[in-house]
Amino acid sequence: MKRITNRVGAAVLALLTLASVACNKNDKKESDPNLTLQNVTGQYVGTFDFTPAPSAINPNPQPETGIDISFEVTPSGAVHFPEFPAATLVKALMGEGADALISALGTISYDATLGTPTADASKLSAPLATPVLRIEIAALQMVVLVTIEAPEQFSYTKSGEATFTLKTTKCQLGEGEMAGEPFDLVNTLKFTAKKQ
């Protein structure tokens, strides 16, 4: 009788151990999925720090920190700025003579695009494709084209924080037959924002 009890007890213990291991494996799979673009999609509010480099037009541009910004990451992977901080760029370009130009700007939108992401359960990273920023100033019949790069990848964490950097490199006044020669316009914009 004692032997039978011991064998039954050992069998029950073995079954419980197997069940526990199986549950732990399932829990890990269900609770730690990799982040996807769906996690990143949404509205963001945050700030950016602006670091300009001297130019021929403005040899003494001033850096700024903590400038308010908002943007959206769409389901298709666009990082959409409904109001891109073009005034900050114009101010760095023109210096003291920027006020009249800024007042004529209006609202400038801009879209960058997320590339193929890499991700784990805690972080997603993706390259950013950055088209030329076109600023049309209708009141002055002027078009400004700004070349933008993304020197670092877009990064999103499980806590809902997004960070990325945009860098302007060239500026051109006018387009087509009316285009002037492109010139250097080096500014760095570092964004930190939280998903709402």
Order of alpha helices (4+ residues) and beta strands (2+ residues): alpha-alpha-beta-beta-beta-alpha-alpha-beta-beta-beta-beta-beta-beta-beta-beta-beta
